[in-house]
């Protein structure tokens, strides 16, 4: 789909669809979305609209370059905005964000009507003029038939990190995807998986996390073939988690000298009431579905190594899957649920407890020969410079993974 250059010509977005577009330097794209009334003020229907630009490897960007996203009601009222930026100069990572509706009680942003999503590229004069691929998505979460159990942020449990022994055993080889537009590699849950990264590459994986569950992810980076002794890159390794509506949940980076090391990140328990929390580490995980794991290797590592780096992913999906909230509509159509199952099913569709430690079920998507823009397009290094669903990046408080030496 091509977004329009004017609001009057904006093409419509359909809930549950992913769209591929392009964005030139200084350009603005407009998309239209027809939204219903939000329902009750206590448990409203929610629309999540996201856009991510994917600069090519080697693209010259500045630290203040990025995107401006706005969601506008029919009368021009601003109903949501986000301003994601790159995390550093000359690091051409995917950059994007999420805006949501309903807005405040009594606002025009809660009314039925046609809304506009505008996506503007912000670039300094010296930045590259290459055209960026653009991924756009729209997820529609139905209202609830009754109010959530918690009455406010203070009633929502605070964030507490979890600990659990990682699974062991030989890893199942997988090929991570180049993006997270729905064709990414699906991992069945608890298990051990192996992949290989070259400098400048980011790999994406999808993991089913049901209501009441949480995801713990370790990424063990192996030794590199060091060709220039003394090599060192700040922020060389990146591990991040994103929600099914593509909001930031957790991110960790660390330097790399070529020695084996491990990064880990985790989500809180996935609960509907999390969205009421004042702590963004909790509010970021308010919907069930396929959570995204992104693992990246900085391009500068190529200056002093050869051959790339092996990565071992050790995943744990903790807790029993609970019943979904009492939605008034079809949350599955929005991708905000996973099938209830006591264990994994082939292809990663199971979302119960995952597999037992020491096993690694099959993966699907890019690892199984997926096709399409996301499977074919290489993606630059780095975690998305995005906003969590409720907060603007980079001031959002993110869960911090714990750094520790790799296990023998």
C-alpha positions in Angstrom: 0.0 0.0 0.0 1.1 3.6 -0.7 0.2 6.2 1.8 -1.0 9.5 0.4 0.8 12.8 0.3 -2.3 14.6 1.5 -4.9 13.8 4.1 -7.8 14.0 1.6 -6.4 11.0 -0.4 -5.4 8.8 2.6 -6.0 5.1 1.8 -7.9 3.1 4.5 -6.2 0.7 6.9 -7.8 -2.6 7.8 -7.5 -4.0 11.4 -5.2 -7.0 11.6 -3.3 -6.2 8.4 0.4 -5.3 7.9 1.3 -2.9 5.1 4.6 -2.2 3.4 5.3 1.3 2.1 8.3 3.6 1.5 9.3 7.0 3.0 11.6 9.5 1.4 13.6 12.2 3.1 11.3 15.0 4.3 8.1 13.0 3.2 4.8 12.6 5.1 2.5 9.7 4.5 -1.2 9.7 5.4 -3.4 6.7 6.2 -7.1 6.6 7.1 -8.7 4.3 9.7 -12.4 4.0 10.5 -12.8 3.5 14.2 -15.9 2.7 16.2 -16.9 4.4 19.4 -14.7 3.2 22.2 -17.3 1.7 24.5 -17.2 2.1 28.3 -14.8 4.6 29.8 -13.6 1.9 32.2 -12.9 -0.8 29.6 -12.8 0.9 26.2 -12.0 -0.6 22.8 -8.4 0.4 21.9 -6.8 1.0 18.5 -3.0 0.6 18.2 -1.4 2.0 15.1 2.3 1.5 14.5 4.9 2.6 11.9 8.5 1.5 11.6 11.1 2.7 9.1 13.9 0.3 8.2 17.0 2.3 6.8 19.4 0.2 4.8 22.7 -0.9 6.2 25.2 2.0 6.0 22.6 4.7 5.8 23.9 7.9 7.4 21.5 9.1 10.1 21.8 11.6 12.9 20.8 11.1 16.6 17.8 13.5 16.1 16.6 11.8 12.9 13.5 9.5 13.0 9.8 9.6 12.7 6.9 11.8 13.9 3.6 9.9 14.2 0.2 11.5 14.8 -3.3 10.2 15.1 -5.9 12.8 14.3 -9.7 12.8 14.7 -11.9 14.0 11.8 -12.0 17.5 13.1 -8.2 17.7 13.4 -8.0 17.0 17.2 -4.7 15.3 18.1 -5.6 11.9 19.7 -2.1 10.5 20.0 1.5 11.2 19.0 4.9 9.6 19.1 8.4 10.9 18.1 10.8 8.0 17.9 14.4 8.8 17.2 17.6 6.9 16.6 19.6 6.0 19.7 22.9 7.3 18.2 24.5 8.9 15.1 25.4 6.7 12.1 23.6 3.7 13.6 20.9 2.9 11.0 18.6 0.8 13.1 14.9 0.3 12.6 13.0 3.2 14.1 9.3 3.4 14.8 6.6 3.8 17.4 3.0 3.2 18.3 0.0 5.5 18.9 -3.2 4.4 20.5 -6.8 5.5 20.9 -9.2 6.0 22.9 -7.9 9.2 24.5 -9.4 10.8 27.6 -13.0 10.3 28.8 -15.5 12.6 27.0 -13.0 13.4 24.3 -13.8 13.5 20.6 -11.1 10.8 20.3 -13.6 8.3 21.8 -16.2 8.9 19.1 -16.8 6.8 16.0 -15.4 8.2 12.8 -12.6 8.3 10.3 -9.2 9.1 11.8 -5.9 9.9 10.2 -2.5 8.4 10.9 0.3 10.6 9.6 3.9 9.4 9.4 6.6 12.0 8.8 10.3 11.4 8.3 12.5 13.8 10.2 16.1 14.1 8.9 18.9 16.5 9.3 20.5 18.0 6.2 23.6 15.8 6.2 21.6 12.6 6.6 21.3 10.1 3.7 18.7 10.7 1.1 18.0 7.0 0.5 14.3 5.9 0.6 13.4 3.9 3.7 11.1 0.9 3.6 8.1 1.5 6.0 6.0 -1.1 7.8 2.6 0.1 9.0 0.1 -2.0 11.1 -3.2 -1.6 12.9 -4.5 -3.7 15.7 -8.0 -3.3 17.1 -8.6 -4.5 20.7 -12.3 -4.9 21.6 -13.9 -3.3 24.6 -14.7 -5.5 27.6 -18.2 -6.4 28.6 -17.4 -5.2 32.2 -14.8 -3.0 33.9 -11.3 -4.5 34.7 -10.8 -5.7 38.2 -8.4 -2.9 39.2 -9.7 0.6 39.8 -6.5 2.4 39.1 -2.7 2.2 38.8 -2.2 1.8 42.5 -4.3 -1.4 42.5 -2.0 -3.1 39.9 0.8 -5.2 41.2 4.2 -3.6 40.9 7.0 -4.9 38.7 9.2 -7.7 40.2 11.8 -9.6 38.1 11.5 -13.4 37.9 14.2 -16.0 38.1 14.1 -19.4 36.6 16.7 -21.9 35.5 17.2 -21.7 31.8 16.6 -24.8 29.6 19.6 -26.8 28.7 20.6 -29.1 25.9 21.4 -28.8 22.2 19.7 -25.9 20.5 17.3 -26.1 17.6 18.7 -24.2 14.6 16.5 -21.3 13.4 16.8 -18.4 11.0 15.5 -15.2 12.6 13.4 -12.9 10.4 14.3 -9.4 9.1 11.3 -7.7 10.6 8.2 -8.1 12.7 5.4 -7.7 10.2 3.7 -11.1 10.9 6.0 -13.3 8.8 8.7 -13.6 11.5 10.1 -16.8 12.8 7.8 -18.3 15.4 9.3 -20.1 18.4 7.1 -22.5 20.3 8.1 -21.1 23.7 10.4 -22.7 26.4 13.4 -24.2 24.7 16.9 -23.6 23.3 17.4 -22.2 19.8 20.6 -21.3 17.8 21.2 -18.7 15.1 24.1 -16.8 13.6 24.4 -13.0 13.2 26.8 -11.0 11.0 27.7 -7.4 12.0 25.0 -4.9 11.2 22.2 -7.5 11.4 19.2 -7.8 13.7 17.1 -11.0 13.9 13.4 -11.1 15.0 11.5 -14.0 16.6 7.9 -14.4 17.8 7.1 -16.2 21.0 3.5 -16.9 22.2 2.8 -15.5 25.7 -0.7 -16.0 27.0 -2.7 -14.2 29.7 -1.0 -14.6 33.1 2.3 -15.8 31.6 5.6 -14.0 31.3 8.6 -14.5 29.0 12.3 -14.7 30.1 14.8 -14.6 27.3 18.6 -15.2 27.4 20.8 -14.5 24.3 24.2 -16.0 24.7 26.7 -14.5 22.1 29.6 -16.8 21.3 33.3 -16.0 20.7 34.2 -14.1 17.6 37.1 -14.7 15.3 39.1 -11.6 16.2 41.2 -10.3 13.3 42.5 -7.2 15.0 43.5 -7.6 18.7 42.1 -5.0 21.1 38.9 -4.6 19.2 36.0 -3.2 21.2 32.6 -1.8 20.3 30.3 0.0 22.8 26.7 -1.1 22.5 27.7 -3.9 20.2 25.1 -6.4 21.5 21.4 -5.7 21.6 18.5 -7.8 23.0 14.9 -6.4 23.1 11.4 -7.5 23.6 8.2 -6.0 22.1 4.5 -6.5 22.7 2.1 -7.9 20.1 1.1 -4.3 19.3 4.8 -3.5 18.8 5.4 -1.4 22.0 8.7 -1.6 23.7 8.8 -3.9 26.7 12.5 -4.4 27.5 15.8 -3.6 26.0 19.5 -4.2 26.9 22.7 -3.4 25.1 26.3 -4.0 26.2 29.9 -3.7 24.8 31.6 -6.6 23.1 35.3 -7.6 22.9 34.8 -10.9 21.0 34.5 -12.9 24.2 31.4 -15.0 24.9 28.8 -13.2 27.0 25.0 -13.3 27.7 22.3 -10.7 27.8 18.8 -11.3 29.1 15.5 -9.5 29.2 12.0 -10.4 30.4 8.4 -9.3 30.4 6.1 -8.9 33.5 3.1 -11.2 33.8 0.7 -10.4 30.9 -2.5 -8.9 32.5 -5.2 -6.7 31.1 -5.0 -4.5 34.2 -1.3 -3.8 33.5 -2.4 -0.9 31.3 -3.6 1.0 34.4 -0.1 0.9 36.0 1.9 4.0 36.4 5.1 1.9 36.0 5.8 1.6 32.3 7.7 -1.7 33.0 4.2 -3.1 33.8 1.9 -1.2 31.5 3.9 -2.3 28.4 2.7 -5.9 28.7 -1.1 -5.5 28.7 -2.1 -7.8 25.9 -1.5 -11.5 25.2 -0.2 -12.7 21.8 3.1 -13.2 20.0 5.8 -11.1 21.7 8.8 -10.2 19.6 12.4 -10.9 20.5 15.0 -8.9 18.6 18.7 -9.7 18.8 21.3 -7.5 17.1 25.0 -7.2 16.4 26.6 -3.7 15.8 28.1 -3.1 12.3 31.4 -1.8 13.8 32.2 -5.4 15.0 33.1 -6.1 11.4 36.1 -3.8 11.8 37.9 -6.2 14.1 36.3 -9.6 13.6 35.5 -12.0 10.8 32.7 -14.5 10.2 30.0 -13.2 12.5 28.8 -14.5 15.9 26.8 -17.6 16.9 23.9 -16.8 19.2 22.1 -19.3 21.5 18.6 -18.3 22.7 17.3 -19.8 25.9 13.6 -19.0 26.5 11.3 -19.7 29.4 7.5 -19.0 29.3 6.5 -19.1 32.9 3.1 -19.6 34.5 -0.1 -21.3 33.4 -2.2 -19.6 30.7 -5.3 -17.9 32.1 -8.6 -17.3 30.5 -8.8 -14.2 28.3 -10.7 -11.1 29.6 -14.3 -11.0 28.7 -14.0 -9.2 25.4 -17.1 -7.9 23.7 -15.5 -8.7 20.3 -12.9 -11.0 18.7 -9.5 -10.3 20.2 -8.0 -13.2 18.2 -8.7 -11.3 15.0 -6.5 -8.5 16.4 -3.7 -11.0 17.2 -4.1 -10.4 20.9 -4.4 -14.0 22.1 -2.7 -17.3 21.6 -4.4 -20.7 21.5 -4.8 -22.3 24.9 -2.9 -25.6 25.0 -1.2 -27.7 27.7 2.1 -27.8 25.7 3.6 -26.7 22.4 2.3 -27.6 19.0 4.4 -27.8 15.8 5.1 -24.4 14.4 4.9 -22.5 17.6 1.1 -22.1 17.9 0.9 -23.5 21.4 1.0 -21.0 24.2 0.6 -23.1 27.3 3.7 -23.9 29.3 6.0 -24.4 26.3 8.3 -27.3 26.2 10.2 -28.9 29.0 13.8 -27.6 29.6 16.3 -29.3 27.4 14.0 -29.4 24.4 13.5 -27.1 21.4 10.4 -27.4 19.3 10.2 -26.5 15.7 10.0 -23.0 14.5 8.1 -21.6 11.6 8.1 -18.4 9.5 11.4 -17.3 8.1 13.0 -20.6 9.4 10.5 -22.6 7.4 11.0 -20.7 4.1 8.7 -17.7 4.7 8.4 -15.3 1.8 7.5 -11.7 1.5 9.1 -8.3 2.3 10.0 -9.0 5.9 11.6 -12.4 5.0 13.5 -11.0 2.1 14.7 -7.6 3.3 17.9 -7.3 5.3 17.5 -5.2 8.4 20.0 -3.0 10.0 21.5 -3.4 13.5 19.8 -2.3 16.7 16.7 -2.4 18.7 13.8 -0.3 17.5 14.1 3.4 18.6 10.4 3.3 19.5 7.9 4.3 22.1 6.3 2.0 24.5 2.5 2.0 23.9 2.0 4.6 26.6 5.3 6.5 26.8 7.7 8.3 24.5 11.1 6.8 23.8 13.9 7.3 25.0 12.6 8.7 28.3 10.6 5.5 28.9 11.7 3.3 31.8 12.7 0.0 30.2 13.2 -3.3 31.9 16.9 -3.8 32.1 18.4 -7.2 31.3 21.1 -8.5 33.7 24.6 -8.9 32.3 26.6 -11.9 33.3 29.3 -14.1 31.9 28.2 -16.8 29.5 27.5 -20.2 31.0 30.0 -22.9 30.2 
